Amino acid sequence: MFRKSLLLAGIFAASLLTQSCSLFERDVYVVADVPEIQNQFEPRILWKTSVGDGVDRFYSFLVPAVSDEKVFVASRDGDVECLERATGKTLWSIDLSDEEENDDRRSARISGGVSLGLDSLYVTSENGYVYAIDRSDGSLKWKNNIGYEMMSRPLALADRVVVLTTDGQLVALSDYDGHKLWSTPKEEQSLTLRGTSSPIEIERGKLIMYGTSQGKISIVDSETGMLVHSFIVSLPKGSSAIETIGDVDAMPLFVDGQLYAVGYHGSLLNIVAGGGWKKEISSSKDIGYDYSDIFVTDDEGHIHSVSRSSGEERWLNRDLSYRGVTGPVSYRSYVLVGDMDGYLYWLDNATGTIVSMDDYDGSGLNVAPVVYDDVAYLQTRSGKVYAITLKEDGE
C-alpha cells in the first residue's frame, strides 16, 4: 500500500508540471524523399507468410502477438492465424467473417488486437464485438457485443479482459464467458483523432492506466473500474477545432517503476514518485525504450531519443519527415521504424543515424515490429508477415 501511495503521489505531483504546449505548425508539409544510404548490414529474413488482406487502406493497427513457440496474427477482414514461431507454418486459423453478426457488414472489421491471455487470445472490432479464441486450437470461446467500436489492443488480465471503446468507455469482461463486469462512464466527445490508447496494467494488475481523448491519463481500479486518479498530458491551445485536439492515443509506458506518457498537441512526461520531467513533443504513436532512453516519433515523422532519467534529448532524426513513420521499437543497439512506402529503417541508438533500410512491401507499414527473443516480427498493411533477425545461422 505504501508503494502504491508513493506512485500515486508522484503521479499527482508530476501532473502539475503540465501547463501548455507549443503546436507544430507549418504552412507547407513536404514529404521527405526516401533516404539514400549504404547499408552497413542486411537483416536476415527467417520466414515470411501472409494473413488475409491485412488492413488494406483502412485505419487499423494490427500487430502480431508472440509467445515462446507461436506467433498470432489477424487481418481486418476476420482471418486470425496461429503460426509456428520457428518456421512461420500455419498451425490453425479461424475466419471471424463467418460469424452471423458480420453477414451484413463489409467484413469483420477487426481493428484491435491481437492480445494474449493465459489460454485465450483476444481481438476487437469496429463492429463492436470482442472475440475470445482458444490459443491451443483456434476455436471461438465466446463473443460479446459491446455496442461501440474499438480500435486498440485489449488488456488481458488473470481473470478478465479490458477493452477501450472509441467513445471513451473502459469495459471489463469475464475471461470465462465474456459477461460484463464493469464499465466506466462515456467521455464527452468532440473532434478527436481516429484511434484510442491501449490500456496497460500497473501494480501487478491492481490498477489499469489508459489515455483519453480529453488529453488525460486515467487510472482505475481493475476490480471495480472506479477512478483512482487522472492527470493532464495534452493541454492544447488555439481557436480552431483541429488545434484543440489533444488525444492521448499512445499507450502509456510503465517501466522500472516510472511512467512515461505522450499526447497529441501535448508533452512527453516522465512521472515518478518525488519528481519527474516533461519535454514538449507532440505524438500519437506508442513509445519505444531501451535501458537508458525513450524513443518517440513525433507528428512530423521526426524520431527523438530522450534520456529516461533527465529528459535531455540525445539526438533527433529528421530524415523521414511526413513519411507516415511508425512508432519506434528497440532492437539490440538499434531503433526500428517503418514508413508509408513499406521501408523498415534501422537507426543507430547512439546517434540516430540510419544505418540500414529495406523495402518489405509497397502497401506500407503503419505499425512498428514486435521484438521477441532477438527476432523482429513485422506485419505490413497488405497482410505480409516477416520474421527478421540479425542472428547469424546457428545462433
C-alpha positions in Angstrom: 0.0 0.0 0.0 2.9 2.4 0.8 4.5 1.8 -2.6 1.1 2.3 -4.3 0.7 5.6 -2.4 4.1 6.8 -3.4 3.4 6.1 -7.1 0.1 8.0 -7.0 1.6 10.8 -5.1 4.3 11.1 -7.7 1.8 11.0 -10.5 -0.2 13.8 -8.9 2.8 16.0 -8.3 4.2 15.4 -11.8 0.8 16.1 -13.4 1.1 19.7 -12.1 4.1 20.2 -14.4 1.9 20.2 -17.5 0.9 23.7 -18.3 0.9 24.3 -22.0 2.4 23.1 -25.2 3.6 24.6 -28.4 1.9 23.5 -31.6 3.7 22.1 -34.6 2.5 24.4 -37.4 3.7 24.7 -40.9 2.3 26.3 -44.0 3.6 23.6 -46.3 4.1 19.9 -45.4 6.9 18.5 -47.5 7.3 14.7 -47.6 10.9 13.8 -47.4 12.4 11.7 -50.2 13.4 8.1 -49.5 16.9 8.3 -47.9 19.8 7.1 -50.0 22.3 5.2 -47.8 24.8 2.5 -48.0 23.5 -0.3 -45.8 26.0 -1.3 -43.1 24.3 -4.8 -42.8 21.5 -6.8 -44.3 19.0 -8.3 -41.8 18.1 -11.9 -42.4 14.6 -13.0 -43.2 13.9 -16.2 -41.2 10.5 -16.7 -42.9 7.6 -14.8 -44.4 3.9 -15.5 -44.9 0.6 -13.6 -45.1 -2.7 -13.2 -43.3 -5.8 -12.3 -45.3 -5.7 -9.0 -46.9 -4.1 -7.3 -43.9 -5.7 -3.9 -43.2 -5.8 -2.7 -46.8 -6.4 1.0 -47.0 -8.2 1.2 -43.7 -7.1 2.8 -40.4 -6.4 -0.3 -38.4 -3.3 -1.1 -36.4 -2.9 -4.8 -36.2 0.4 -6.2 -34.9 1.5 -9.8 -34.2 1.4 -11.2 -30.7 4.3 -13.5 -29.8 4.7 -16.3 -27.3 7.6 -18.7 -26.8 6.5 -21.1 -29.5 3.8 -19.3 -31.5 3.0 -16.1 -33.4 -0.6 -14.9 -33.6 -1.7 -12.6 -36.4 -5.0 -11.2 -37.7 -6.4 -9.3 -40.7 -9.1 -6.7 -40.8 -11.4 -8.9 -42.8 -11.5 -11.5 -39.9 -8.7 -14.0 -40.5 -6.9 -15.0 -37.3 -4.0 -17.4 -37.5 -1.6 -19.2 -35.3 1.9 -19.6 -36.7 4.8 -21.7 -35.6 7.4 -19.2 -34.4 10.4 -21.1 -35.7 9.1 -21.6 -39.3 6.0 -19.4 -39.9 4.0 -22.6 -40.6 0.2 -22.1 -40.0 -0.9 -24.3 -37.1 -4.6 -23.2 -37.1 -6.8 -20.5 -38.5 -10.3 -19.1 -37.9 -12.3 -16.7 -40.1 -14.4 -14.4 -38.0 -16.2 -13.0 -41.0 -18.2 -16.3 -41.0 -19.9 -15.2 -37.7 -23.5 -14.3 -38.3 -23.2 -10.7 -36.9 -20.8 -9.9 -39.8 -23.1 -11.1 -42.6 -24.5 -7.6 -43.2 -21.2 -5.8 -42.6 -18.4 -5.1 -45.1 -16.2 -7.5 -43.1 -15.5 -8.5 -39.5 -13.6 -5.2 -39.4 -11.0 -6.4 -36.8 -9.2 -3.3 -35.7 -7.8 -4.0 -32.2 -5.6 -6.9 -31.2 -4.1 -9.4 -31.0 -3.7 -9.7 -27.2 -2.7 -12.9 -25.3 -4.3 -14.2 -22.1 -3.4 -17.4 -20.3 -5.5 -19.6 -22.5 -7.1 -17.2 -24.9 -6.3 -14.6 -27.4 -8.5 -11.5 -27.9 -9.3 -9.3 -30.9 -11.8 -6.4 -31.1 -13.7 -4.9 -34.0 -15.2 -1.7 -35.3 -18.4 -3.6 -35.4 -18.5 -3.5 -31.6 -17.5 -7.2 -30.9 -14.9 -8.6 -28.6 -13.8 -12.2 -29.6 -12.0 -14.7 -27.3 -10.3 -17.5 -29.2 -8.7 -20.6 -27.7 -5.0 -20.4 -28.1 -4.5 -24.1 -28.5 -6.9 -24.9 -31.3 -8.4 -21.7 -32.7 -11.9 -22.4 -31.6 -14.1 -19.4 -30.7 -14.7 -19.5 -26.9 -17.1 -16.5 -26.7 -18.0 -13.2 -28.2 -19.7 -10.1 -26.7 -21.2 -7.1 -28.5 -20.1 -4.1 -26.5 -22.1 -1.8 -28.8 -19.3 0.6 -29.6 -16.3 0.3 -31.9 -12.9 -0.5 -30.6 -9.6 0.4 -32.2 -6.9 -0.5 -29.7 -5.5 -3.8 -28.3 -7.3 -5.3 -25.3 -5.6 -5.8 -22.0 -5.6 -9.4 -20.8 -5.5 -9.9 -17.0 -5.7 -13.1 -15.0 -9.5 -13.5 -15.0 -10.7 -10.7 -17.3 -10.0 -8.8 -20.5 -10.3 -5.0 -20.6 -11.1 -3.0 -23.7 -11.3 0.7 -24.5 -14.1 1.9 -26.9 -13.8 4.9 -29.2 -16.4 6.8 -27.0 -14.0 6.6 -24.1 -15.5 3.7 -22.1 -13.2 1.2 -20.5 -15.0 -2.1 -20.2 -14.0 -5.3 -18.3 -15.3 -8.7 -19.4 -15.0 -12.0 -17.7 -12.3 -14.2 -19.3 -14.6 -17.2 -18.6 -17.7 -16.3 -20.6 -17.3 -12.7 -21.7 -20.0 -11.2 -19.5 -19.6 -7.6 -18.5 -18.0 -7.0 -15.1 -18.0 -3.2 -15.1 -17.6 -0.2 -17.4 -16.5 3.4 -16.9 -18.7 6.4 -18.0 -18.5 7.6 -21.5 -16.3 10.6 -22.3 -17.6 13.8 -23.7 -16.7 13.6 -27.3 -15.5 16.5 -29.6 -13.2 16.4 -32.6 -10.6 13.6 -31.9 -8.0 11.6 -33.7 -9.1 8.3 -35.2 -7.7 5.9 -32.6 -7.5 5.1 -28.9 -4.9 4.2 -26.4 -4.2 0.6 -25.4 -4.7 0.1 -21.7 -1.9 -1.2 -19.5 -1.7 -2.8 -16.1 0.3 -1.4 -13.1 0.7 -2.5 -9.5 0.6 -6.2 -10.6 -2.8 -5.8 -12.2 -4.4 -3.9 -9.4 -4.6 -0.7 -11.4 -5.3 0.0 -15.1 -4.0 3.0 -16.9 -5.0 4.4 -20.3 -5.1 7.6 -22.4 -8.2 9.5 -23.1 -9.5 11.8 -25.9 -9.6 14.6 -23.4 -5.8 14.7 -23.1 -5.5 12.8 -19.9 -4.1 9.6 -18.5 -6.7 7.9 -16.3 -6.0 5.3 -13.6 -8.8 3.0 -12.5 -9.2 0.1 -10.0 -9.1 -3.2 -12.0 -11.7 -4.9 -9.7 -14.3 -2.1 -9.8 -13.4 0.3 -12.6 -13.6 3.2 -10.1 -11.4 6.2 -11.0 -8.3 6.4 -8.8 -6.5 9.3 -10.4 -6.1 11.2 -13.6 -3.7 13.8 -14.9 -3.3 16.0 -17.9 -0.8 15.2 -20.7 -2.2 17.4 -23.5 -3.4 20.9 -22.9 -3.7 22.3 -26.5 -4.3 26.0 -27.3 -5.9 27.5 -30.3 -9.2 28.7 -31.8 -9.8 26.0 -34.4 -11.2 22.6 -33.8 -8.1 20.9 -35.1 -5.8 23.0 -32.8 -7.8 21.9 -29.8 -7.4 18.1 -30.5 -5.5 16.7 -27.5 -5.9 12.9 -27.6 -3.6 10.6 -25.7 -3.6 7.7 -28.2 -0.1 6.4 -27.4 -0.1 3.5 -25.0 1.4 4.7 -21.6 4.7 3.1 -20.8 5.4 1.9 -17.2 8.9 0.5 -16.8 11.2 0.2 -13.8 8.7 2.0 -11.6 8.4 5.0 -13.8 5.6 6.2 -16.1 6.1 7.8 -19.5 3.2 9.2 -21.5 2.9 11.4 -24.6 0.0 13.2 -26.1 -1.1 14.8 -29.4 -0.5 18.6 -29.1 0.9 17.7 -25.7 4.1 16.7 -23.9 6.3 13.7 -23.2 6.1 13.2 -19.5 8.1 11.2 -17.0 6.3 10.6 -13.8 8.0 9.1 -10.7 7.3 9.4 -7.0 9.1 12.6 -5.8 9.7 14.2 -9.2 9.7 13.8 -13.0 10.2 15.8 -16.1 8.4 16.9 -19.2 9.5 17.7 -22.8 7.5 19.4 -25.5 6.8 16.6 -28.0 3.5 16.0 -29.8 2.8 12.4 -30.8 0.0 9.8 -31.1 2.4 6.9 -31.6 3.4 4.3 -29.0 6.7 4.9 -27.2 9.8 2.8 -27.5 12.6 2.4 -25.0 15.8 0.7 -24.0 17.8 0.6 -20.8 18.7 4.3 -20.9 16.5 6.2 -23.4 12.9 6.8 -24.5 12.2 6.9 -28.3 9.3 8.9 -29.7 8.1 9.5 -33.3 6.5 13.0 -33.3 3.7 14.3 -35.5 6.1 15.4 -38.2 7.8 12.0 -38.5 10.9 13.0 -36.6 12.4 10.4 -34.2 13.6 11.6 -30.8 15.9 9.9 -28.3 15.4 11.2 -24.8 17.2 10.3 -21.6 14.9 8.3 -19.4 16.5 9.8 -16.2 16.8 13.5 -17.1 14.6 14.2 -20.2 17.6 15.5 -22.1 17.4 15.0 -25.8 20.3 12.9 -27.0 19.5 13.0 -30.7 16.8 13.9 -33.2 16.4 12.4 -36.7 14.6 14.5 -39.3 15.3 12.3 -42.3 11.8 10.9 -42.6 9.6 14.0 -42.3 5.9 13.3 -43.1 6.6 9.8 -44.4 3.9 8.3 -42.1 6.6 7.0 -39.7 5.5 4.3 -37.2 6.3 4.4 -33.6 9.8 3.2 -32.7 10.9 -0.1 -31.2 14.3 -1.0 -29.7 16.3 -4.0 -31.2 19.8 -4.6 -29.8 21.7 -1.3 -30.4 19.2 0.0 -33.0 15.9 1.7 -33.2 13.4 0.4 -35.8 10.7 2.4 -37.5 8.7 1.8 -40.7 7.1 4.2 -43.2 4.1 4.5 -45.6 6.1 3.1 -48.6 7.0 -0.1 -46.7 10.5 0.7 -45.7 11.9 -0.5 -42.4 14.7 1.7 -41.1 17.4 0.7 -38.6 18.7 3.7 -36.6 21.9 3.6 -34.5 20.6 4.1 -31.0 23.6 6.2 -30.0 23.5 8.7 -32.9 20.1 8.4 -34.6 21.8 7.8 -38.0 20.0 5.4 -40.4 22.5 2.6 -40.9 20.3 0.1 -42.8 17.0 0.1 -44.7 14.9 -2.4 -46.7 11.7 -2.2 -48.7 9.4 -5.0 -47.5 6.0 -4.1 -49.0 4.9 -1.2 -51.1 1.5 -1.3 -49.3 3.3 0.4 -46.4 4.0 -0.2 -42.7 1.7 1.5 -40.2 2.9 -0.3 -37.1 6.3 -1.0 -35.6 7.6 -4.6 -35.5 7.2 -6.7 -32.3 10.6 -7.7 -31.0 10.8 -11.0 -29.2 14.0 -13.1 -28.4 16.2 -11.2 -30.9 13.7 -11.5 -33.7 11.5 -8.7 -35.2 8.1 -9.7 -36.3 6.7 -7.3 -39.0 3.2 -7.1 -40.4 2.5 -4.9 -43.5 -0.7 -3.2 -44.5 -1.3 -5.9 -47.1 -1.0 -8.7 -44.5 2.5 -9.9 -45.2 4.2 -11.2 -42.1 8.0 -11.3 -41.7 10.3 -12.7 -39.1 13.6 -10.7 -39.3 16.8 -11.1 -37.3 20.4 -10.1 -37.1 21.3 -13.5 -35.7 23.8 -15.5 -37.6 23.0 -19.0 -38.8 23.3 -21.4 -35.8 22.8 -18.8 -33.1 
